């Protein structure tokens, strides 16, 4: 899942990707059917993209993120009385290519898996990513909770997305800053 600076920016693929966990919005990726209820209610979810970040907005170099595979699904698992989502589930394959547009170097990252997105009071959102899944988050300059970069969280994670779309990492096990990887 991917939370990207596009709709935490929706960052699993921590989907749940995550995404873009602006982040801006959350990008999420989903998981295996074993995490779902096996029933109905699932519908296609697309992370969007490609995502283009000029030098200095996420990485010191021009970062370009393209979607290679996106067959995610989502469903609303719980709603508030007004009908707005309270809890959404995300599952399925998501593979992104991260490229340093200045050097031409690129890496592909599988962000497939399962994620849970809880919509909390006050405009907060919380991503919960199981140990077998992944989520990415774009962090822009000025975020008070995390250093700027494009991060991939694996092996389980919990991310709190503040109303201003800033991600706060509550729990992480493995993390890769794609800006460092592509530098």
N, C-alpha and C positions, 0 to 999 in steps of 0.2 A: 504494500500500500504506500501511497505516497501522499504526503501532505505538502503541497507546494504553495507557492505564492500565487496561487491561482485559486479557485474557490475555496496542518495543521491544517498548506495550500491544498487541498484535500490531500500530506505527506504522508497507509500503509502502503510501499507498497509493501508500512505500515502503513497500505492502505492506507492498510489501515495503515505514505505513502503518505497517517499520517497522515495532509496533505495536505487549500494550501495551508498547511500548518503555517502559513505566511512566514509567513509565512503568509499568509493571506488566506489561503484556503486549504482545506484538507484534501489530500489525494490519498486514496486508499486502495489497498489491494486486498484481495480476499483469500479465503482459505479453502481447504478441502471440504467436501460435503459432510464429513464427519462432524464438523463444528456447527453445521446448520441443523434445522429441524427435519430435513428431508422432505418437508412439505412445500406448499406453495408460497407465494408472496415474493419470491426472488425475481428481480428484474435487472436487465443489463445496466451496468454503471461504467462510465468511461471517465478515465482520469483527465483526458483532454491532452493538450500539448499539440505541437512541441512547445517547449518553454525556452525563452531566450533571455539571458541575463547579461547585460553589458558589464564590462570590467568594473569592479568596485562595488557592484550591487549585491553580489553573493560571494564571488571569488575575486581574487586580485586580477584574474584574466576573464575574458569573455567566455561564459559557460552556456552551452547549448545542450538541452535535454530533449531527446526524442523518444517516442513510444514505439517499441518493437513489437510487443505483444500486450494486448489489453482485452481480456475476456472476463472482467470482473462482474460480479453481481452484488446487489445490495437489497436489503429489505428492512422495513420498519418493524422492530420487535415490540416497541411500546410507544404510546403517544400520550401527549398531555391532553387535558379535557378539551382544549380548543382545536385538537386534531393535529397540531404540529408534532414532529417527531421528538420523542424523549430518548429513544435508543435505536440505533441503526446497526445492522450487521453487514459486513463486507467480506466477500470471499472470491477466490479465483486467481488466475494467472495475470501477472503484470511484470513486464521486463522493460527496463529503461536503458537507454544509451546516454552516457554523460560524456560530453566532448569539450576539451579545451580548444575553442575555436582559434586561439592565437597560435598554438603549437600543432594542432591536428591530432593530438593524443586523445584516445577515447577508451572507455571501459563500459561493459554491459553489466547490469546488476538485476538479478531476479528478485523481485519484491512481492512474489506471490505469497498468498497465505490467507489469514483470517484476521479480522479486526472488529472491535466493538467501539462505536462512537456514541458517547453519552452526551446529550445536550443538557447542561446544568443551568440553574438559575443565574441571572445576571449576565447572560451572554457567553458564559464559559463553555468549553467543550473538553471532554476527556477521551483520549484514545487509549484503549487497552489492547495490547498486542501479545498473543501467546508466544511461548518459547520457540515454536516451529514456524513463526511468521516474521515479517519484516515491515518496516515503515520508514519512509524518508521524510525529512522536513527541511524546508528552506528557511534559513534565518537571515534576516536582513540587518544591515547596520543599525545600531541604536536599540536593538532588542535588549532589555534589561536582564533577561534570564539566561541567555546563551550567546556564545561567540558567533559571529557571522560565519556562514558556510552552508553547504548542502550536505546534510547528514543522513546516513543510512543506519537505522537501528535494527539489530537482529537479536535473536535469542530471548525475546520478551522485552517489553517496554511499556511505560505509562507516560503519556504526554498530556499536560494540561495546556489548552489553547486559551489564552486570555482574550477578552473582547476585542482588543486591538490586533488580534491575529498573531500575537507573540507566543511561541511555544515555550513551555517550561518543562524540562525533563524531570519527572518524578521518580522514574525507575528506568534503568538501562542495564544491559548485560554486555552487548558488543556494539560498538559504534565505529563508523568509518566516516571521516570528513572527505567527501569526494573532491573538495578543493585541494586538500593535501595530496590525495592520490594522483590527481591530474597536473599538479604543479611541475 
